[in-house]
Amino acid sequence: MNNFSYQSPTKLVFGKDVVNGLGEAVQDYGRKVLLLYGGGSIKRNGAYNDVMKQMNEIGAEVYEYGGIKSNPLHSDADEAAELGREKKVDLILAVGGGSVIDTAKAVAMTVPVDHSCWEFYNKSRLPQTALPMINVLTLAATGTETNMFTVVQNQEEKLKVSVVNPVLYPKYAFLDPQYTFTVPRNYTAYGITDLVAHSLEVFFGKGESTLSDKYVYAIIKEALEYGPLLLNDLQDYELRAKVMLAATMALNGITMIGKEHGDWGVHAIGHVLSVLYDVPHGASLSVAYPAWLKYHKKKAAGRIAELGQNIFGTDSAEDSIEALQNYFVEIGSPVKLSQLDQPGIDADEILRTLIRNKASGFHYKLDEGDLREIISLFR
């Protein structure tokens, strides 16, 4: 087991109507609030009205920036940061899913400086500080609500990259499963795929930690047991709650304890599918993961078989891969590029963009030949 340092400074507030405590949390950091959200779903699910009621009760000045897309853009973060500087806001309030929260993190570290957020993502600068950030989650998927990771993409450069820094931990995360009732079946499935993929990335990371592996098994088993049930009853509060908590726990750091880090090679591949074809993040991962596993079934046969034994009750690496792929099919998440319904998918363009993004894993390194073979497996 590796030496490790673990912290989870975000206060997680979970359950029905917990947003009623939002005003009290916000006023600890100020009353000039920059509110970020996506395409308008928060006005359909009731979150917007509930949040604004809380802001009105504390007399907050709220400046809104909406329209954040599902694969977040650095240009939106820059525009929102400019608004935040102009209005001299005290904090960022993100209401939405992972893309909104990732954008909010970009905004939080960019408001205090005089340059584009992209300089943090291209690693030419390191963030030294960030405005306080609070989120109200409306989609169970990425786990960004309680961690220090943010990913955005640059459409002009065809790059999708991350920043990992402790200044990005949100101060509070309010999770009410009721706000996820309006998430459609396909995006609910993509969120389930995402939480499974996060667990797998850590499982295949460098280092050994048997307790962390057991956390991974437990989280994935939650998805296996309750995901299909939820997809047949999208209004079931308890099922929404189980999936929402599993998604948060999959990437709040607990599964990494005692390990050097996750691998993240599959995410690197999935990000390219998103930046090229605007594929939903979870859908890109259900396409990429079976292909990645098939390519590594000899190199990592023991590890893949161990996963299958503990999750699916299978005996071999081949059976483990098949069981995972079948699960993605069962919940309606694509496993082949041909299922993405995207015209003009070009394998050579994918390869070029993977190379431009330096797509690889931390543990299982990928060169151009490896990437070419993986592409052939998910075509």
N, C-alpha and C positions, 0 to 999 in steps of 0.2 A: 504494500500500500504506500502511495506517495504521501509526503508531507502535504498539508493543505491549510488554507485559511478560508473560512466561510463566514459570510455575513448576508443578512437579508433585511436591510434597513427599511424596506417598504412596509407600511402598515396595511395589511390585507383586511378589508371589511366585507364580509360575505353574507348574503342572504336576502330575504324579502325586504324591500323598502329601505335598505341600508343607506340609500342616497339621501335619506332624511337627515343624515349626519354630515352631509357634504359642506354645508355652509359653515359649520363650526370648524371643519378642517381647513377650508379655504382661508378664513379670516386670520388664521395663525400666520399666514404669509403675506397678507395684504388684501386690498379690495379692488385693484385694477387687474382684471382677468382677461387673458387672451383665450377664447374658446375655439377649439379646433374640432371639426367633425367632417364626415364624408359626404355622401351624396344625398342625404336627407332621410335615411332610415330612422335616425334618432327622433324625427318628428312623427314617424308612424308608430314607433314602439313606445312612445311616451317619455323617453329619457330626456328629450329637450325640455319639455314643459316642467318635468320634475327638477331638472337642474336649474332652470331659470327661476323657478319658485324659490329655490334655496338661495340663489344669488340676489334676488330681490329682497329677501328677508334680511340679509346682512348689508344691504345697500351697496352691493358691488357694482363697479363700472365694468360692463362686459363688452369686449370687442370681438366680433365673430370672424372666423376664416373657415369657410366650408368648401366642399367640393374635392376633398382629398380622395384620390383614387385608390383602388385595391392593391396596386403595385406602386407604392409611393414614390414621388418624384422629388429630387433635390430642389428643383425650381419652385415647387409649392412651398417647401420649407423656407427657402430664401424670401419668398414674397410674404409669408406669414411672419418671419423674423423681422422684416422691415416694418410691418405694421406694429409689431410688438415694441420695436425701438421708438417708432413715432409716438405711440401712445404711452410710452414709459410704463409698461405693464409690470406687475409684481410677480406674476406667476402664470404658468400655462395650465389650462384645463383641457384635457383630451377626452372626448366622449365618442366612443366608437370601438372599432376592432383594432387589430394589430397594426395595420397600416397607418391609422390615425395616431396611435400611440408612438410608433416609430418616428413619424413626422414630428410629433410634439417634442420628442427627445432632441431631434435635429434642431428644432426651433429654440428649445431651451438653452442649448449650448451656443447658438448663433446670435441670439439677441444681444449678449454682452460684448460682441466683437464687431468689427467693421469689414468682414469679408464673407464670402459665400460659405455655406455649410460644407460644400464639396471639398474644401481644403482640409476638413477633418476626415472625410471619407477617403480621400486619395492619399492620406497620411503625410501631407506636407506640413500640417500643424496638429498639435495635440490639444484637446479641450482642457482648460484649466479650471473652469467653473461653468455652472449652468443655473438658469432660473429654477426655482422650485416647480415641480410638475406633479399634478394630481390627475388620475384618470378614472373614468367610469366606463367599464368594459361592456360591450354589447355583442361580442362574438367570441366564442370559445375556440381558440386555435393556437396562437403563437407563444403565449406565456410572457410576452414583453411587458405586461402590466406590472410585474414585480421584479424585473431583472435590469441589468445595465447594458443590454444590447440594443442596437438600432441598425436597421438596414434600409437604404434607399437606393434608387437607381437614377442614372444619368442617361437619358434617352439619346442625347447627341453623341455620347461616347460609347453607347451600348455596354455600360458597366453597371453592375449591381453589387454593392459592397457594404461592409458593416463598420461600425465603430463600437468598441467595447471599452467602457470607462466608468469607474465608480460614480462620477458626477451625474450619471444618467439614471441612477436609481430614482424612481418616482417616490414621492413622500407618502402618498396614499394610493391604494387601488380599491375602488368600490365595485364589487361584483354582485349584481342582482340577476340571477338566472331568468327572471321575468323579461328582461330586456332582450333576451335571445329568442323569445317565442316567434318573432317575425323573421328570423333568419331562414331562408328557404332550404329545402332538403339538400340540394347539391352543395351549397356552401356549408351547411352543417356537416356533411360528409367530408368536405375538404378540411374542415377544422379538426375532425377526428383523425384524418390522415396526418395532419401536421403534428398533432401531439404524439402520435405513434412514431413519426419520423424523428422528432426531437429525442425521444427516448432511445431510439436505435442509434442515432449519431453518438450519443454518450456511451452506449453499450459497446460500440466498435471503436471507441477512443483508446488512447494509449494509457496503460496502467491497469492494475488489478485492485478491485475493491468489491468484495463479495456482498457487503451490505448495500452498496450503491446498485449493484446488479439486481438485488431483490426489490429495490425501489422501482427499477425499470420494469421488472416483471409485473409488479403490482399495478403500475400505471397502465401498461399495455393491456393487462387483463381487464381493467375497468372499461377500456375502449372496446375490447372484444365482447364483453358481456352486455354492456349497456348501449353501445353505439347503434347496433341494429334495432334495438327496442325503441330508442329515441327516434330513429328515422321513420318508424311506423307510427309515432305519436309525438309530433313536434311540439305539442302544447303541454307535455307532461313536465311539471316543475321538478320533480325529484330526478328524472332522467337528465334534464337540462343541467341541474345542479351537479350531478355526478360527473358529467362530461366537462363542465366548466372547471371544476376543481382539478380534474385530471390534467387538463391542458395547462393550468397554472403550475401545478407541481412538476410537470414534465420539463420545465425550463426555468425554475427558480433557483437552480444551483444544487439542490439536494442530491440529484442523481450523479453529480460530478465529484462528490466528496471522496477523497482518496485516490482520484485519478488525475492524470496530468491535464487532460482536456478531452473533449469529444473529437470525432474525426471531421465531420462537416463537409466531406467531399460530395455527398449527395445533394446537400443544400447548394453547393457551388454550381452543380450541374442544373438543378432546378431553377436557380436564379437566372441562368442564361435563357431557359425556355420562357421565363416570365418577361425578361427584358426584350426578347426578340418578338414574341407572339402574344404578349399580355396574358399568358396562361395563369389562372389563379394559383397562388402559391402552393396550396395543398395538393392540387391536381398535378402540378409539376413534380412533386415529390413521389406521388404514387406511380408515376411513369418511371421516374429515375431509380427508385429504390430496388425494385425487383431486378432491373438490369445490372445495377451495381453489385448486388448480391450474387447474381449468376456469374459475373465476371470474376468475383473474388471467392467463388465456392471452393477452389483448391487452396488458395493462399490462406483463407480464413475458415476452412472447413470445420474445424473443431469449435470455433466460436459460433458459427452459424448454427451448427447442430445443437450446441448448448442452449442457444436462444429458443430453438424449436422445441427442445425437450421441456423447457420450463414454461413456455407460452402455449404451445399447441399440442404437446404430448407426442411429437414426432421424434424419429430416431436419427435421421440423416440430414445433412445440409440441403440436399435436393428437396426433401420433403418439407423442410422448414421454409424454404423459399416459395415453394408451391402454396403452402398454407397461407403465408403472408399475402401473396398475390391474390389468392382466392378471396381473402378477407377484403382487400381493396375492391375487388369486383363485387362482392356481396353488398358493400355499402354504396356502390355506385361511383367510385372514384376511378378515373381512367388508369390503365396500365400500359397503354401503347400510344405512341404519337398519333396514330390513325384515329384514335378515339377522341382527340382534342377538338375535332371539327374546326381546324384552323387551315385555311388555304395557304398554299405556297411554302409549306415547311421544307426547308432545305438542309440536308445533313451536313453539307460542306460549310454552310453559313453557321450552323450550330457549332461545328468544330472550330472555325475561325474565332467565333465569339468566346468559346470556352478558353481558347488559348489567350485571347486578349484579356480575359478576366482572371487569368492564371488559376483556373479551376483545378483544385487538388484537395486532398485530405491532409490533415495534420499527421495522421498515423499511416494511412494507406495512400502513399503518394501516387499521383496520376500524371503520366507524361502524354505526349500527343498520341502515341500508339494506344495507350490505355483508353484514352477518351474516345478514339475512333471506334474501338471495339465495343465500348459501352453504348455508344450511339447506335451501333448496328443491332444491339440487343433490345433496344426499346423502340425501334422503328416499326 
